């Protein structure tokens, strides 16, 4: 499960084609956290809620 989760995050990041360090951070860190939430909690809803909170905060701050 951990190997497939790691490959999924890596393919997600490469698919978004980040070009700067900030792009890599922004595209790589949140999916790692969402995946860790899924693996530790065993519930997809934890990742969904975290993603929603992240998006909401991004919208409000930008």
N, CA, C and O atoms as a CHARMM CRD file, in Angstrom:
* protein
*
  248
    1    1 UNK  N      0.82100  -1.18600   0.00000 PROA 1      0.00000
    2    1 UNK  CA     0.00000   0.00000   0.00000 PROA 1      0.00000
    3    1 UNK  C      0.87400   1.26200   0.00000 PROA 1      0.00000
    4    1 UNK  O      0.57600   2.22400  -0.70800 PROA 1      0.00000
    5    2 UNK  N      1.94700   1.25500   0.79100 PROA 2      0.00000
    6    2 UNK  CA     2.81500   2.43300   0.86700 PROA 2      0.00000
    7    2 UNK  C      3.52700   2.69900  -0.45900 PROA 2      0.00000
    8    2 UNK  O      3.69100   3.84900  -0.86500 PROA 2      0.00000
    9    3 UNK  N      3.94200   1.63200  -1.12400 PROA 3      0.00000
   10    3 UNK  CA     4.63300   1.79800  -2.41300 PROA 3      0.00000
   11    3 UNK  C      3.68400   2.37700  -3.44700 PROA 3      0.00000
   12    3 UNK  O      4.04400   3.30300  -4.17400 PROA 3      0.00000
   13    4 UNK  N      2.47200   1.83700  -3.52000 PROA 4      0.00000
   14    4 UNK  CA     1.51500   2.34900  -4.49700 PROA 4      0.00000
   15    4 UNK  C      1.10900   3.78300  -4.16600 PROA 4      0.00000
   16    4 UNK  O      0.88800   4.58100  -5.07700 PROA 4      0.00000
   17    5 UNK  N      1.00700   4.12400  -2.89400 PROA 5      0.00000
   18    5 UNK  CA     0.68500   5.50200  -2.50000 PROA 5      0.00000
   19    5 UNK  C      1.81300   6.44500  -2.91500 PROA 5      0.00000
   20    5 UNK  O      1.55800   7.53700  -3.42200 PROA 5      0.00000
   21    6 UNK  N      3.04300   6.02700  -2.70100 PROA 6      0.00000
   22    6 UNK  CA     4.19100   6.85500  -3.09800 PROA 6      0.00000
   23    6 UNK  C      4.26000   7.06200  -4.59400 PROA 6      0.00000
   24    6 UNK  O      4.52500   8.17000  -5.05900 PROA 6      0.00000
   25    7 UNK  N      4.02500   6.00800  -5.34800 PROA 7      0.00000
   26    7 UNK  CA     4.02200   6.13200  -6.80500 PROA 7      0.00000
   27    7 UNK  C      2.88900   7.02700  -7.28000 PROA 7      0.00000
   28    7 UNK  O      3.05900   7.79600  -8.22600 PROA 7      0.00000
   29    8 UNK  N      1.75200   6.93300  -6.64200 PROA 8      0.00000
   30    8 UNK  CA     0.61500   7.77000  -7.00400 PROA 8      0.00000
   31    8 UNK  C      0.93600   9.24800  -6.79800 PROA 8      0.00000
   32    8 UNK  O      0.63700  10.07400  -7.66000 PROA 8      0.00000
   33    9 UNK  N      1.53800   9.58000  -5.67100 PROA 9      0.00000
   34    9 UNK  CA     1.90500  10.97400  -5.38900 PROA 9      0.00000
   35    9 UNK  C      2.94600  11.45900  -6.38500 PROA 9      0.00000
   36    9 UNK  O      2.85200  12.57800  -6.88800 PROA 9      0.00000
   37   10 UNK  N      3.93000  10.62900  -6.67000 PROA 10     0.00000
   38   10 UNK  CA     4.97800  11.00700  -7.60700 PROA 10     0.00000
   39   10 UNK  C      4.41500  11.23300  -9.01100 PROA 10     0.00000
   40   10 UNK  O      4.75700  12.22000  -9.66200 PROA 10     0.00000
   41   11 UNK  N      3.56900  10.34200  -9.47500 PROA 11     0.00000
   42   11 UNK  CA     2.96700  10.50600 -10.79500 PROA 11     0.00000
   43   11 UNK  C      2.06200  11.73200 -10.84800 PROA 11     0.00000
   44   11 UNK  O      2.00600  12.41400 -11.87100 PROA 11     0.00000
   45   12 UNK  N      1.35700  12.01600  -9.76100 PROA 12     0.00000
   46   12 UNK  CA     0.54000  13.21500  -9.68400 PROA 12     0.00000
   47   12 UNK  C      1.41000  14.45400  -9.85600 PROA 12     0.00000
   48   12 UNK  O      1.07000  15.35000 -10.62900 PROA 12     0.00000
   49   13 UNK  N      2.52500  14.50900  -9.14400 PROA 13     0.00000
   50   13 UNK  CA     3.41500  15.66900  -9.21300 PROA 13     0.00000
   51   13 UNK  C      4.02600  15.81400 -10.60900 PROA 13     0.00000
   52   13 UNK  O      4.04500  16.91100 -11.16700 PROA 13     0.00000
   53   14 UNK  N      4.51700  14.72700 -11.16400 PROA 14     0.00000
   54   14 UNK  CA     5.13300  14.78000 -12.48800 PROA 14     0.00000
   55   14 UNK  C      4.09200  15.16900 -13.54400 PROA 14     0.00000
   56   14 UNK  O      4.40800  15.88400 -14.49500 PROA 14     0.00000
   57   15 UNK  N      2.86000  14.70000 -13.37600 PROA 15     0.00000
   58   15 UNK  CA     1.79800  15.03400 -14.32100 PROA 15     0.00000
   59   15 UNK  C      1.45100  16.50900 -14.33600 PROA 15     0.00000
   60   15 UNK  O      0.93700  17.01100 -15.33600 PROA 15     0.00000
   61   16 UNK  N      1.72100  17.21300 -13.24500 PROA 16     0.00000
   62   16 UNK  CA     1.45800  18.64700 -13.18500 PROA 16     0.00000
   63   16 UNK  C      2.64700  19.46600 -13.66400 PROA 16     0.00000
   64   16 UNK  O      2.55200  20.69000 -13.75500 PROA 16     0.00000
   65   17 UNK  N      3.75600  18.82000 -13.96900 PROA 17     0.00000
   66   17 UNK  CA     4.95500  19.40700 -14.55300 PROA 17     0.00000
   67   17 UNK  C      5.43200  20.67400 -13.82500 PROA 17     0.00000
   68   17 UNK  O      5.50400  21.74400 -14.43000 PROA 17     0.00000
   69   18 UNK  N      5.75700  20.55700 -12.53200 PROA 18     0.00000
   70   18 UNK  CA     6.27300  21.72800 -11.82000 PROA 18     0.00000
   71   18 UNK  C      7.64100  22.13800 -12.35800 PROA 18     0.00000
   72   18 UNK  O      8.43300  21.29000 -12.76600 PROA 18     0.00000
   73   19 UNK  N      7.91200  23.44200 -12.35800 PROA 19     0.00000
   74   19 UNK  CA     9.17500  23.90800 -12.91300 PROA 19     0.00000
   75   19 UNK  C     10.07200  24.59000 -11.87300 PROA 19     0.00000
   76   19 UNK  O     11.28800  24.64800 -12.05200 PROA 19     0.00000
   77   20 UNK  N      9.48800  25.10000 -10.79900 PROA 20     0.00000
   78   20 UNK  CA    10.29500  25.75900  -9.77000 PROA 20     0.00000
   79   20 UNK  C     10.18700  24.99000  -8.45700 PROA 20     0.00000
   80   20 UNK  O      9.36300  24.08500  -8.31700 PROA 20     0.00000
   81   21 UNK  N     11.02100  25.36000  -7.51200 PROA 21     0.00000
   82   21 UNK  CA    10.98800  24.70500  -6.20200 PROA 21     0.00000
   83   21 UNK  C      9.65300  24.94200  -5.50500 PROA 21     0.00000
   84   21 UNK  O      9.12000  24.04200  -4.85600 PROA 21     0.00000
   85   22 UNK  N      9.11900  26.13900  -5.63700 PROA 22     0.00000
   86   22 UNK  CA     7.83300  26.44600  -5.02400 PROA 22     0.00000
   87   22 UNK  C      6.71800  25.61400  -5.65400 PROA 22     0.00000
   88   22 UNK  O      5.82400  25.13300  -4.95700 PROA 22     0.00000
   89   23 UNK  N      6.77700  25.44700  -6.97800 PROA 23     0.00000
   90   23 UNK  CA     5.79300  24.58600  -7.65800 PROA 23     0.00000
   91   23 UNK  C      5.88000  23.15900  -7.13100 PROA 23     0.00000
   92   23 UNK  O      4.85700  22.53500  -6.85100 PROA 23     0.00000
   93   24 UNK  N      7.09600  22.64500  -6.99600 PROA 24     0.00000
   94   24 UNK  CA     7.27500  21.28400  -6.47700 PROA 24     0.00000
   95   24 UNK  C      6.69500  21.17100  -5.07400 PROA 24     0.00000
   96   24 UNK  O      6.01200  20.19600  -4.75800 PROA 24     0.00000
   97   25 UNK  N      6.96400  22.16100  -4.23700 PROA 25     0.00000
   98   25 UNK  CA     6.45600  22.14400  -2.87000 PROA 25     0.00000
   99   25 UNK  C      4.93300  22.15900  -2.86400 PROA 25     0.00000
  100   25 UNK  O      4.29900  21.36800  -2.16400 PROA 25     0.00000
  101   26 UNK  N      4.35100  23.05900  -3.64400 PROA 26     0.00000
  102   26 UNK  CA     2.89600  23.21400  -3.66800 PROA 26     0.00000
  103   26 UNK  C      2.18800  22.00300  -4.27000 PROA 26     0.00000
  104   26 UNK  O      1.05900  21.69200  -3.88900 PROA 26     0.00000
  105   27 UNK  N      2.83500  21.32900  -5.19600 PROA 27     0.00000
  106   27 UNK  CA     2.20400  20.18900  -5.86100 PROA 27     0.00000
  107   27 UNK  C      2.53200  18.87700  -5.15200 PROA 27     0.00000
  108   27 UNK  O      1.77200  17.91600  -5.26800 PROA 27     0.00000
  109   28 UNK  N      3.63400  18.81500  -4.42800 PROA 28     0.00000
  110   28 UNK  CA     4.04500  17.55500  -3.81300 PROA 28     0.00000
  111   28 UNK  C      3.61700  17.41600  -2.35500 PROA 28     0.00000
  112   28 UNK  O      3.21500  16.32800  -1.94400 PROA 28     0.00000
  113   29 UNK  N      3.68900  18.46600  -1.57400 PROA 29     0.00000
  114   29 UNK  CA     3.42700  18.36800  -0.14000 PROA 29     0.00000
  115   29 UNK  C      1.96000  18.05900   0.18900 PROA 29     0.00000
  116   29 UNK  O      1.70800  17.11500   0.93800 PROA 29     0.00000
  117   30 UNK  N      0.98500  18.80600  -0.33500 PROA 30     0.00000
  118   30 UNK  CA    -0.40600  18.48500   0.01300 PROA 30     0.00000
  119   30 UNK  C     -0.81600  17.04600  -0.33300 PROA 30     0.00000
  120   30 UNK  O     -1.44100  16.38700   0.49800 PROA 30     0.00000
  121   31 UNK  N     -0.48400  16.53300  -1.53200 PROA 31     0.00000
  122   31 UNK  CA    -0.86000  15.13900  -1.79800 PROA 31     0.00000
  123   31 UNK  C     -0.20400  14.13600  -0.84900 PROA 31     0.00000
  124   31 UNK  O     -0.80300  13.11300  -0.51600 PROA 31     0.00000
  125   32 UNK  N      1.01100  14.42300  -0.41900 PROA 32     0.00000
  126   32 UNK  CA     1.66800  13.54300   0.55300 PROA 32     0.00000
  127   32 UNK  C      0.88700  13.54500   1.86100 PROA 32     0.00000
  128   32 UNK  O      0.67100  12.49600   2.46700 PROA 32     0.00000
  129   33 UNK  N      0.46600  14.73500   2.29200 PROA 33     0.00000
  130   33 UNK  CA    -0.31500  14.82500   3.52700 PROA 33     0.00000
  131   33 UNK  C     -1.67000  14.14100   3.39800 PROA 33     0.00000
  132   33 UNK  O     -2.10600  13.44800   4.31800 PROA 33     0.00000
  133   34 UNK  N     -2.34100  14.33000   2.25900 PROA 34     0.00000
  134   34 UNK  CA    -3.63900  13.67700   2.04500 PROA 34     0.00000
  135   34 UNK  C     -3.47900  12.16000   2.01700 PROA 34     0.00000
  136   34 UNK  O     -4.30700  11.43200   2.56500 PROA 34     0.00000
  137   35 UNK  N     -2.42000  11.69100   1.38400 PROA 35     0.00000
  138   35 UNK  CA    -2.17200  10.24800   1.32000 PROA 35     0.00000
  139   35 UNK  C     -1.85300   9.69500   2.70200 PROA 35     0.00000
  140   35 UNK  O     -2.31500   8.61200   3.06100 PROA 35     0.00000
  141   36 UNK  N     -1.06700  10.43200   3.47800 PROA 36     0.00000
  142   36 UNK  CA    -0.75000   9.99700   4.84500 PROA 36     0.00000
  143   36 UNK  C     -2.02100   9.93400   5.69300 PROA 36     0.00000
  144   36 UNK  O     -2.19600   9.00700   6.48400 PROA 36     0.00000
  145   37 UNK  N     -2.89700  10.91100   5.52900 PROA 37     0.00000
  146   37 UNK  CA    -4.17600  10.88200   6.25200 PROA 37     0.00000
  147   37 UNK  C     -4.97400   9.63200   5.89700 PROA 37     0.00000
  148   37 UNK  O     -5.53600   8.97500   6.77300 PROA 37     0.00000
  149   38 UNK  N     -5.01800   9.31500   4.62900 PROA 38     0.00000
  150   38 UNK  CA    -5.73900   8.12000   4.17500 PROA 38     0.00000
  151   38 UNK  C     -5.11900   6.85600   4.76200 PROA 38     0.00000
  152   38 UNK  O     -5.83100   5.98300   5.25800 PROA 38     0.00000
  153   39 UNK  N     -3.80100   6.75900   4.70400 PROA 39     0.00000
  154   39 UNK  CA    -3.13700   5.54200   5.17500 PROA 39     0.00000
  155   39 UNK  C     -3.24800   5.38400   6.68700 PROA 39     0.00000
  156   39 UNK  O     -3.42100   4.26800   7.17700 PROA 39     0.00000
  157   40 UNK  N     -3.15100   6.47600   7.42800 PROA 40     0.00000
  158   40 UNK  CA    -3.21800   6.38000   8.88400 PROA 40     0.00000
  159   40 UNK  C     -4.64100   6.22700   9.40900 PROA 40     0.00000
  160   40 UNK  O     -4.87900   5.49400  10.36900 PROA 40     0.00000
  161   41 UNK  N     -5.58700   6.92100   8.77700 PROA 41     0.00000
  162   41 UNK  CA    -6.96400   6.85600   9.28000 PROA 41     0.00000
  163   41 UNK  C     -7.75900   5.71200   8.65900 PROA 41     0.00000
  164   41 UNK  O     -8.70400   5.20100   9.25900 PROA 41     0.00000
  165   42 UNK  N     -7.36600   5.32000   7.45400 PROA 42     0.00000
  166   42 UNK  CA    -8.12100   4.28500   6.75300 PROA 42     0.00000
  167   42 UNK  C     -9.43800   4.80500   6.18000 PROA 42     0.00000
  168   42 UNK  O    -10.27400   4.02800   5.71800 PROA 42     0.00000
  169   43 UNK  N     -9.61200   6.11400   6.21400 PROA 43     0.00000
  170   43 UNK  CA   -10.85500   6.71700   5.73000 PROA 43     0.00000
  171   43 UNK  C    -10.53500   7.77800   4.67800 PROA 43     0.00000
  172   43 UNK  O     -9.71600   8.67000   4.89800 PROA 43     0.00000
  173   44 UNK  N    -11.18800   7.65900   3.55400 PROA 44     0.00000
  174   44 UNK  CA   -10.99300   8.62300   2.48000 PROA 44     0.00000
  175   44 UNK  C    -11.57000   9.98900   2.85200 PROA 44     0.00000
  176   44 UNK  O    -11.10800  11.01700   2.35600 PROA 44     0.00000
  177   45 UNK  N    -12.56600   9.99700   3.71400 PROA 45     0.00000
  178   45 UNK  CA   -13.19500  11.26900   4.08300 PROA 45     0.00000
  179   45 UNK  C    -12.21300  12.21600   4.77200 PROA 45     0.00000
  180   45 UNK  O    -12.35400  13.43300   4.65100 PROA 45     0.00000
  181   46 UNK  N    -11.23500  11.69200   5.48100 PROA 46     0.00000
  182   46 UNK  CA   -10.23400  12.55500   6.11900 PROA 46     0.00000
  183   46 UNK  C     -9.45800  13.33400   5.06400 PROA 46     0.00000
  184   46 UNK  O     -9.21500  14.53000   5.22600 PROA 46     0.00000
  185   47 UNK  N     -9.07500  12.66600   3.99500 PROA 47     0.00000
  186   47 UNK  CA    -8.34900  13.33300   2.91400 PROA 47     0.00000
  187   47 UNK  C     -9.23700  14.32100   2.17800 PROA 47     0.00000
  188   47 UNK  O     -8.78400  15.40000   1.79700 PROA 47     0.00000
  189   48 UNK  N    -10.48400  13.96600   1.97700 PROA 48     0.00000
  190   48 UNK  CA   -11.41900  14.84700   1.27400 PROA 48     0.00000
  191   48 UNK  C    -11.63900  16.13200   2.07100 PROA 48     0.00000
  192   48 UNK  O    -11.62600  17.22400   1.50100 PROA 48     0.00000
  193   49 UNK  N    -11.83800  16.01100   3.36900 PROA 49     0.00000
  194   49 UNK  CA   -12.04900  17.18400   4.21900 PROA 49     0.00000
  195   49 UNK  C    -10.78400  18.04900   4.24900 PROA 49     0.00000
  196   49 UNK  O    -10.87500  19.27300   4.15100 PROA 49     0.00000
  197   50 UNK  N     -9.62900  17.43900   4.37900 PROA 50     0.00000
  198   50 UNK  CA    -8.37300  18.19800   4.39700 PROA 50     0.00000
  199   50 UNK  C     -8.17400  18.93900   3.07900 PROA 50     0.00000
  200   50 UNK  O     -7.74000  20.09100   3.08100 PROA 50     0.00000
  201   51 UNK  N     -8.48100  18.30500   1.97100 PROA 51     0.00000
  202   51 UNK  CA    -8.35300  18.93800   0.66000 PROA 51     0.00000
  203   51 UNK  C     -9.32200  20.11200   0.55000 PROA 51     0.00000
  204   51 UNK  O     -8.95900  21.16300   0.02300 PROA 51     0.00000
  205   52 UNK  N    -10.52600  19.94700   1.03300 PROA 52     0.00000
  206   52 UNK  CA   -11.51000  21.02600   1.00400 PROA 52     0.00000
  207   52 UNK  C    -11.07900  22.21200   1.84800 PROA 52     0.00000
  208   52 UNK  O    -11.23900  23.36100   1.43600 PROA 52     0.00000
  209   53 UNK  N    -10.53500  21.94300   3.02400 PROA 53     0.00000
  210   53 UNK  CA   -10.05300  23.01900   3.90700 PROA 53     0.00000
  211   53 UNK  C     -8.88600  23.75200   3.24800 PROA 53     0.00000
  212   53 UNK  O     -8.82000  24.98000   3.28200 PROA 53     0.00000
  213   54 UNK  N     -7.97900  23.00300   2.65500 PROA 54     0.00000
  214   54 UNK  CA    -6.82900  23.61000   1.96500 PROA 54     0.00000
  215   54 UNK  C     -7.30800  24.50500   0.82000 PROA 54     0.00000
  216   54 UNK  O     -6.84100  25.63500   0.67800 PROA 54     0.00000
  217   55 UNK  N     -8.22800  24.00600   0.01300 PROA 55     0.00000
  218   55 UNK  CA    -8.74600  24.80000  -1.09900 PROA 55     0.00000
  219   55 UNK  C     -9.46700  26.05100  -0.60100 PROA 55     0.00000
  220   55 UNK  O     -9.30200  27.13000  -1.17000 PROA 55     0.00000
  221   56 UNK  N    -10.26200  25.91100   0.45200 PROA 56     0.00000
  222   56 UNK  CA   -10.97600  27.05700   1.00100 PROA 56     0.00000
  223   56 UNK  C    -10.00700  28.12100   1.51100 PROA 56     0.00000
  224   56 UNK  O    -10.18500  29.31000   1.24400 PROA 56     0.00000
  225   57 UNK  N     -8.98800  27.69200   2.24100 PROA 57     0.00000
  226   57 UNK  CA    -8.00100  28.64400   2.73900 PROA 57     0.00000
  227   57 UNK  C     -7.25400  29.32800   1.59000 PROA 57     0.00000
  228   57 UNK  O     -6.97600  30.52500   1.65500 PROA 57     0.00000
  229   58 UNK  N     -6.93800  28.58500   0.56200 PROA 58     0.00000
  230   58 UNK  CA    -6.25500  29.15100  -0.60400 PROA 58     0.00000
  231   58 UNK  C     -7.13300  30.20400  -1.27100 PROA 58     0.00000
  232   58 UNK  O     -6.65200  31.28100  -1.62300 PROA 58     0.00000
  233   59 UNK  N     -8.40100  29.90200  -1.44600 PROA 59     0.00000
  234   59 UNK  CA    -9.33200  30.84800  -2.06700 PROA 59     0.00000
  235   59 UNK  C     -9.45700  32.10800  -1.21900 PROA 59     0.00000
  236   59 UNK  O     -9.43400  33.22000  -1.74800 PROA 59     0.00000
  237   60 UNK  N     -9.58800  31.94000   0.08800 PROA 60     0.00000
  238   60 UNK  CA    -9.74700  33.09600   0.95800 PROA 60     0.00000
  239   60 UNK  C     -8.48600  33.95400   1.03700 PROA 60     0.00000
  240   60 UNK  O     -8.57700  35.17700   1.14900 PROA 60     0.00000
  241   61 UNK  N     -7.32000  33.33100   0.98000 PROA 61     0.00000
  242   61 UNK  CA    -6.07000  34.07400   1.07200 PROA 61     0.00000
  243   61 UNK  C     -5.65900  34.73100  -0.24000 PROA 61     0.00000
  244   61 UNK  O     -4.96800  35.75000  -0.24100 PROA 61     0.00000
  245   62 UNK  N     -6.08100  34.15300  -1.34000 PROA 62     0.00000
  246   62 UNK  CA    -5.70500  34.72400  -2.64300 PROA 62     0.00000
  247   62 UNK  C     -6.74300  35.74100  -3.03000 PROA 62     0.00000
  248   62 UNK  O     -6.63900  36.35600  -4.09100 PROA 62     0.00000
